[in-house]
C-alpha cells in the first residue's frame, strides 16, 4: 500500500489527513514512466490531458515529492530539463511528451518561465542531503542564469520577458514590459544560488550571486515600489509604473525585497477583504479590481494553489507564521469542500478555485481550464503546506535538525518520515499528565519545539530509540 511507503500525518481534523493520503494515491495513479522517444529516463508525475513536459510544473512537483521518502523521485523531473540545456545555456519551458522536442509558442518564443531551479535544489539539499548533487548542477544553473541575463536583461538593470512567461494566465497586464513577478523570481533564484555557494563553501559563487541579488533588489525597490498605494508594480517600456495590482507582486516577499515597513504595508493588503483577503486566500486580482470575478473568469478572480503556497512561504520570511498557517488551513478547506460538494454532484480537485465559495474557477473562453486533478498545484497544499505549515515541521537533514512550530498545543504530528536512512516519528497528544510529545528515531538529531501561544521554545538532542517529553516541564 502507498500508505506504507510515504510518511503518515496525524491531525485533529481527519479530513485533512484523508486529503493528504488521497493525494499520494492520486500521485501513484498518475506516476508514469518516460519513453525512449521522449528521452525521459525514470518516472514522472503526469496529469490528465498532458501534452508537454513543463518546466514550471516539474519544479512545483518536486516541492512535494521530496516528502515521498524517495518512493517517487523528485530528481528525474528536473534532470530531464538539465539534459535539454542548449549551448547558449537555454532551458525551455516546454518539451513534447511524444518526442522530447522544444514546443514553440508564439506568445513566448524563447520558452522562458519562472526560474525556480535554485530554490528547488536548495530544498532538495535540506530534505535529502546530497551535496554532491549541488556540485554537479551548479554549472548548469550558472549557464542558465547567463542565458537569462544575456537574453532578457535591459539597460536599466531589470529583466523583460513576455506576459506568458509569468504563468498568470489571463490576468490583464496591458503595456507590461518589465514584470515585477519575474524580476522578483530571478532575485529569489540569485538569493538561493548564493546560499548554495555557502553550502559548497564556494565564496566566489556566493559573492557573485549575492551581488546580483542586491542589484535586482535595489532596482525593484527604487523603480517598482509605489509609496502611495504601498505596492510593487509592473513597468511599461519607458519604466513607468502600471497601476494595476496582482498577486505576482508578492514574489517580493519570498525574495526578501521589502524592508520591514514596506513588508508590513504589503502584508496588510492580504488581510483586507476588498483586496487579497478573500475567504479563500489569495486571488490573482484584488477584489476591488474591475476585472475581478467571483466566478473566477480564468485567473482573474481565481485562487491558484501555487500562488497561495508562494505567499505563505513569503509570509514565513517576515515572521508571520500564524497568519501563514491560518491561510493554509482556509485554502485547504476550500479544496476539501470542492472535492465533497453538497448535493448529488461529484467533486474533484482542480488547478484553480473560487475566491468566496466552494468550486472551481471557470473560463468561458478556455474550456480546458482549469485542469482537473492537477496534482502539481493541489499537492503543494495537501502535502507540502500540510507538513510545513499546518502541522508546522521544518526539516534539515544536513543540519540534523527538526523544528516544530505550533500556534497552540494540538494533537498532530508525522510518522515514518525518512531523514536519509533515519526514520523519525514526532507526535503530540494530551495525556493524563498533560501535553506530551512522543519521539522515535533511529539516529540522533536535534529537535526544536516552539509553541507561539505559550511563548515556549526549547532545543533538545533526541537520541536514537523512543522517548517522550512533557510540555509543562519545558
Residue, then its C-alpha position, 0 to 999 in steps of 0.5 A: x500500500x502507498x500508505x506504507x511507503x510515504x510518511x503518515x500525518x496525524x491531525x485533529x481534523x481527519x479530513x485533512x489527513x484523508x486529503x493528504x493520503x488521497x493525494x499520494x494515491x492520486x500521485x501513484x495513479x498518475x506516476x508514469x514512466x518516460x519513453x525512449x522517444x521522449x528521452x525521459x529516463x525514470x518516472x514522472x508525475x503526469x496529469x490528465x490531458x498532458x501534452x508537454x513536459x513543463x518546466x514550471x510544473x516539474x519544479x512545483x512537483x518536486x516541492x512535494x515529492x521530496x516528502x515521498x521518502x524517495x518512493x517517487x523521485x523528485x530528481x528525474x523531473x528536473x534532470x530531464x530539463x538539465x539534459x535539454x540545456x542548449x549551448x547558449x545555456x537555454x532551458x525551455x519551458x516546454x518539451x513534447x511528451x511524444x518526442x522530447x522536442x522544444x514546443x514553440x509558442x508564439x506568445x513566448x518564443x524563447x520558452x522562458x518561465x519562472x526560474x525556480x531551479x535554485x530554490x528547488x535544489x536548495x530544498x532538495x539539499x535540506x530534505x535529502x542531503x546530497x551535496x554532491x548533487x549541488x556540485x554537479x548542477x551548479x554549472x548548469x544553473x550558472x549557464x542558465x542564469x547567463x542565458x537569462x541575463x544575456x537574453x532578457x536583461x535591459x539597460x536599466x538593470x531589470x529583466x523583460x520577458x513576455x506576459x506568458x512567461x509569468x504563468x498568470x494566465x489571463x490576468x490583464x497586464x496591458x503595456x507590461x514590459x518589465x514584470x515585477x513577478x519575474x524580476x522578483x523570481x530571478x532575485x529569489x533564484x540569485x538569493x538561493x544560488x548564493x546560499x548554495x555557494x555557502x553550502x559548497x563553501x564556494x565564496x566566489x559563487x556566493x559573492x557573485x550571486x549575492x551581488x546580483x541579488x542586491x542589484x535586482x533588489x535595489x532596482x525593484x525597490x527604487x523603480x517598482x515600489x509605489x509609496x502611495x498605494x504601498x505596492x510593487x508594480x509592473x513597468x511599461x517600456x519607458x519604466x513607468x509604473x502600471x497601476x494595476x495590482x496582482x498577486x505576482x507582486x508578492x514574489x517580493x516577499x519570498x525574495x526578501x525585497x521589502x524592508x520591514x515597513x514596506x513588508x508590513x504595508x504589503x502584508x496588510x493588503x492580504x488581510x483586507x477583504x476588498x483586496x487579497x483577503x478573500x475567504x479563500x486566500x489569495x486571488x490573482x486580482x484584488x477584489x476591488x479590481x474591475x476585472x475581478x470575478x467571483x466566478x473566477x473568469x480564468x485567473x482573474x478572480x481565481x485562487x491558484x494553489x501555487x500562488x497561495x503556497x508562494x505567499x505563505x512561504x513569503x509570509x514565513x520570511x517576515x515572521x508571520x507564521x500564524x497568519x501563514x498557517x491560518x491561510x493554509x488551513x482556509x485554502x485547504x478547506x476550500x479544496x476539501x469542500x470542492x472535492x465533497x460538494x453538497x448535493x448529488x454532484x461529484x467533486x474533484x480537485x482542480x488547478x484553480x478555485x473560487x475566491x468566496x465559495x466552494x468550486x472551481x474557477x471557470x473560463x468561458x473562453x478556455x474550456x480546458x481550464x482549469x485542469x482537473x486533478x492537477x496534482x502539481x498545484x493541489x499537492x503543494x497544499x495537501x502535502x507540502x503546506x500540510x507538513x510545513x505549515x499546518x502541522x508546522x515541521x521544518x526539516x534539515x537533514x544536513x543540519x540534523x535538525x527538526x523544528x516544530x512550530x505550533x500556534x497552540x498545543x494540538x494533537x498532530x504530528x508525522x510518522x515514518x518520515x525518512x531523514x536519509x536512512x533515519x526514520x523519525x516519528x514526532x507526535x503530540x497528544x494530551x495525556x493524563x499528565x498533560x501535553x506530551x510529545x512522543x519521539x522515535x528515531x533511529x539516529x540522533x538529531x536535534x529537535x526544536x519545539x516552539x509553541x507561539x501561544x505559550x511563548x515556549x521554545x526549547x532545543x533538545x538532542x533526541x537520541x536514537x530509540x523512543x522517548x517522550x517529553x512533557x510540555x509543562x516541564x519545558 
